[in-house]
Amino acid sequence: MNGQVVHLTNSNFDEIIRRNSLVLVDFYADWCMPCRMMAPVVEELAKELAGKVLVGKINVDENPDVADRFQVFSIPTLVIIKSGREVDRIIGFVPKSQVEARLKKYLE
C-alpha cells in the first residue's frame, strides 16, 4: 500500500486480496471511455489512501475469470473488499467524492 495502483490478474488476485484488509478493485477495459475517465480518480485515491486501502485495477478482457466470479457485467465497476469479501460496489463513472464517501464507511 505505497500509493501505487496494483495491477491485478487472475493469478495474483486471491493472494493480494488475502494480504490486505481493505481493497478497492477497479474492473476496467482499455477500450472503455468511462473506464478511462475513472482512471485518474482511482490513481488519486491510491495516493491519498496509501496505508489504509490497497487500490488495484483488473482488466476484464485479459482476466475474465475474476470478472466472472464477481459477476461484473458493466464497466467500470469498483468493488470494495473488506477482510476478503465484497462489501460494496459502484457501477459506472462517479465523482471521486462518491467513491471516497463509500470507502470511508469501511475504514477502521
C-alpha positions in Angstrom: 0.0 0.0 0.0 2.6 2.5 -1.2 0.2 4.8 -3.1 0.6 3.0 -6.4 -2.3 1.2 -8.1 -1.6 -2.5 -8.1 -2.3 -4.4 -11.4 -4.3 -7.4 -10.6 -4.6 -10.6 -12.6 -6.4 -14.0 -12.5 -3.2 -15.4 -10.9 -2.4 -12.8 -8.3 -5.9 -11.7 -7.3 -6.6 -14.0 -4.4 -3.2 -13.6 -2.8 -3.4 -9.8 -2.9 -6.9 -9.7 -1.5 -5.9 -12.1 1.3 -2.9 -10.0 2.3 -4.9 -6.7 2.6 -7.8 -6.0 4.9 -9.4 -3.3 2.7 -9.1 -3.3 -1.1 -10.7 -1.1 -3.8 -10.7 -3.1 -7.2 -11.4 -1.2 -10.4 -12.7 -3.6 -13.1 -12.0 -2.0 -16.4 -11.1 -2.4 -20.1 -8.7 -0.3 -22.2 -11.4 0.4 -24.9 -13.9 1.7 -22.3 -14.2 5.5 -22.2 -15.9 5.8 -18.8 -13.1 3.5 -17.5 -10.6 5.9 -18.9 -12.4 8.8 -17.1 -12.4 6.8 -13.9 -8.6 6.0 -14.0 -7.3 9.4 -12.7 -9.8 9.1 -9.8 -8.6 5.7 -8.9 -4.9 6.8 -9.1 -5.6 9.8 -6.8 -7.4 7.6 -4.3 -4.4 5.2 -4.3 -2.1 8.0 -3.3 -4.4 9.7 -0.8 -5.4 6.4 1.0 -1.9 4.8 0.9 -1.5 2.7 4.0 -5.3 2.5 4.6 -6.6 1.0 1.3 -4.9 -1.1 -1.4 -6.2 0.1 -4.8 -6.0 -2.4 -7.6 -7.1 -2.5 -11.3 -8.0 -5.6 -13.2 -8.5 -5.7 -17.0 -11.7 -7.7 -17.6 -10.7 -8.6 -21.2 -7.4 -10.1 -20.0 -8.7 -11.6 -16.7 -12.2 -12.9 -17.4 -12.1 -15.5 -14.6 -12.1 -12.9 -11.8 -14.7 -10.7 -13.6 -16.9 -13.7 -14.0 -16.5 -14.7 -10.3 -17.6 -11.2 -9.3 -20.3 -11.1 -11.9 -19.1 -7.9 -13.5 -21.4 -7.1 -16.3 -20.8 -3.4 -16.7 -17.6 -1.4 -16.6 -16.2 0.4 -14.9 -17.2 -1.4 -11.7 -15.5 -0.6 -8.5 -15.7 -3.3 -5.8 -14.8 -2.7 -2.2 -13.5 -5.8 -0.5 -13.0 -5.9 3.3 -11.5 -8.9 5.0 -11.7 -11.0 1.8 -15.4 -10.4 1.0 -17.2 -7.9 -1.1 -19.0 -5.2 1.0 -19.9 -2.6 -1.6 -20.0 -2.0 -5.4 -20.1 1.1 -7.6 -21.0 0.8 -11.2 -20.2 3.4 -13.9 -18.3 6.6 -13.7 -18.9 8.5 -10.5 -17.2 11.6 -8.9 -14.2 11.0 -6.6 -16.3 12.3 -3.6 -18.8 9.4 -4.0 -16.1 6.8 -4.0 -14.4 8.4 -1.0 -17.7 8.5 0.9 -18.4 4.8 0.3 -14.8 3.8 1.2 -14.8 5.8 4.5 -17.6 3.6 5.8 -15.2 0.7 5.8 -12.0 2.4 7.2 -11.3 1.5 10.8 
